[in-house]
Amino acid sequence: MQDMFKTPGEFMPQTPPRPASPSRAWHERPALLQALAQGQLHPAFQPVMDLRSGALAGFEVLARYEAPDTGPLSPAQIIPALERHGLMDALLDTFLLRACTAAASWPGQFTLAFNVAPDQLRQDDFTQRIATLVAPTGFPLHRLELEVTENLMVADDGQAERTLHALAALGVRLAIDDFGTGYSSLTRLEAFPFHKLKIDAGFIHGMADAPSKRRIVTAVIGLGHSLGLSLVAEGIETEAERSQLRALGCDLGQGWLFARALRPVEAASFAMRHQDTPPPAQPIDNSPFQQLHQLNTLYERIPVGLCFLDREARHVRTNARFAAMHGLTQEELEGTSVRDLHDTALRDTVLAVLHRALVSDNPIEQLYRTNGRDYLTFCSRVLAGPGDVIGFSVVAIDVTERQATLRTLRTMEEHLRHASELHMDIIWGAQPDGEIDYIGPTTTDLPGETMQARITRWLHNVHPEDHPRVQAEWRATVPLGTPFQCLFRLRGPFGQYRLMRSRSSPYRAADGTILRWYGVITEEVAEPGPPALPG
């Protein structure tokens, strides 16, 4: 019940509230009853938001108390006084009536959540009392939510368990509050009829910069979803926290990022502003539990090799295809280090790739050859959060046939290049508009030269007196779509000019449209110097 008195910075105040200097009367039973009756001790409403759609999912009803003589009092002062005087039931009953009456007229299908103490669940008449109190307010029981702390599940409490099942039978939703701060039995967590699990704000605040908190939150989300529970994160203060929680599959959230606890009139206005937002859909299971099964299916079915390496370059997870690339089974490969599997040269290459991937936002591409096969790999670092590298993801594709084809093509081109030493025949091609985009290999090609550079260099070797004429004849022929033929001089590898004849014909589609020009240049006469061209 102390949660009902969370301070205006409900979930993660930066510093503890300074205790007020209370008067002698405020903590007496008559003063507390009077404060409850006169509204000095009143309900406030903190929105609970759907992290995926941004819709209003509900309000948690919290308590605010401002004593006339002392101002706001801390929860550490109020809760013991209420418990000492046996007023916790009075507080819950009053808040149920006031909050449900107010919220019944607000637009939307949001829930109202109230904190209850384990002792209250042990009361024989608790379920009936809740139903009787809420009925006249007009607020539906199926939108009522009761939150209990996880300490309820420590002992085998038969009465509390019967009460929870009776409440669930009425349609009341049940939530575990501040999960992770107390003690609980996972067996009883599975047995009790809970609908929601609320992650304590202490794990949420600063999770963007604290890998340990982020991993705890990830584990809790996976646990909750595996039990069919919705997850609520308390104390969300930054957009980074909201974004990370959504990515982890958390369903709902509350905290200062969305709104502080509101008075009834402010809460009504908040509900009206969000009434046009589509209501929360059925939760999408994007939890680590779901992602694990997706990953398992991917590893088993995808036709490429997959592997996850940790920071120590150990094979944590592989699929059968990746293991087979190394001539091993998954069981033999997993748990071994890169250093254990490869010869020195290959090992050093792999470690260098991992080192590059560690600091790169883009995948590192590398071609390997092992066991007589060629593999193209893509290595990316895996982040659990900003700056938190937990390992490396490797995708390996068998490109043996592709590499064999490339080697064949390189061999053929090399053959053409050397054959051109014997004669000057050159194959060329152009786009439908006459733009030359291919010239075959020659002995003067430079290593790593692009096709455009080859074309530019080749055209530069046309005799300067012939170049304008050849260009003009080609430009005149292209619009006509007729075969092209011309003579010109071309400088050879040793500076001498040779007389060449270029021929080209259009390649057409079925409707006559020109798809491409194909041509060949052949040597006419080998001349030691510039010859006179036929007129």
Disulfide bonds with the S-S distance in Angstrom:
none
